């Protein structure tokens, strides 16, 4: 910054639009959906500001309508990845020197493009690619993404303001340099906002990025790319590559200039990548930063004093919105015996009222799961529960993939608190209930803590403050995002920084300053105004 201490606009959360029947926004997004559904797109690689078609393509289809083709995307060869790395490093020469207010302006502009002219398009793309209802698309692709961009700009300036003390004789300055090298962003299918944020947050701090979106999200990733381009992200700063994840990752990790991983996805993939980074450690010019947010086995535990209707609503929303495909989705619930009958009654009534189908029909609450692999896995766990003496299907249990990958929201009840669906992340609309004796509250809290390798989100319900306090204490390390008398999903940028520990990730809290610190390497500059000319100190006489 040359000529002023600039203040950025104060970040505020983007209001969530309602899309009620008859509203103009509902009409616009509906028209956009139809238009996009009835046309096809071609998504090339994006390297150094150029679109590169490789001819080696894969098709894209909506999960709720898998025979319909939305278009195709191009897959990279190894040489394309090497080219993306080389051009990113070349772009770094200018980008890392760009005054921060210019970087801020680009990403604030991206936020406004999404809030305005791109809102319907990015929502419709997310409905088509990831089968989100309009509400789920709006809170992800529009609002959360806008919030990430606006808040991160503000957090960046807060970090830059953090400076050491100085004296009259020496001025101490901290410079928050981008990492030396390039960042590799690998993004999941389930949030358009995460897909954009992982490359954008690193680039905002002055880094250059090779970004690999999920195969199942390329369609909406293309809209993000269009927004970045229009907002003015210069060529080479964010390069988007698709294709074989192992080949791409191995090529990236082989580069001595690899300086950071920004990953969101499943735990085993993250652990494998971490191991590869360790194997290559002697080749790198700098120690790579490793940031990964991964799986969860998120819980709701309800004390006998809690309100059954509130608990049932938390399960209905927390376990089934977006078909349970949120990393934060409740998937194991521990309910006190004396309230279970009421919870069950309300939950069954809620499930009976759910409608399932295409997100184009906006009265649907449930749509399809992401792909056939996920469908088959979920169906096999449901079949397993049907056949197991330790499990009982309380609601749902049907599935059908003839048109789309539809799994009926399913509630399994088990007598075995370590039953497989109480421990394994399924990532779908299946929740398992364990009913505990009313006097086994403390014991159950320890069970919740010890059952899963994950520690992402969790919720405790109780109207008794002493028992609530026990829950908060005993479950201290069981969740990075902990909810009291609320569902464990729906974190909002700037309000509930998000991330988990244990096997769930490095807990660097997306949507907060903590995450941005990982993408800078501070340089301390001490300037002495009048340098000494005699080495002798007074004590020498
Ligand atoms: P995934 O692990 O299948 O894929 C994530 C990304 O990794 C994709 O881009 C994929 O192509 C890539 N990938 C897959 N195999 C790879 C390999 N061998 N080497 C390198 N890259 C590889 O996950 P997903 O199905 O897209 O997303 C769901 C998972 O993400 C769930 O486990 C969920 O809990 C997790 N998730 C976590 C958070 C969080 O904040 N903790 C947020 C969203 C999703």
Boltz pocket constraint, residues with backbone or C-beta under 6 A from the ligand:
constraints:
  - pocket:
      binder: B
      contacts: [[A, 186], [A, 187], [A, 188], [A, 189], [A, 190], [A, 191], [A, 194], [A, 212], [A, 213], [A, 214], [A, 215], [A, 243], [A, 245], [A, 246], [A, 249], [A, 264], [A, 265], [A, 266], [A, 267], [A, 269], [A, 272], [A, 273], [A, 293], [A, 294], [A, 295], [A, 296], [A, 326], [A, 327], [A, 328], [A, 425], [A, 427], [A, 456], [A, 498], [A, 499], [A, 500], [A, 504], [A, 505]]
      max_distance: 6.0
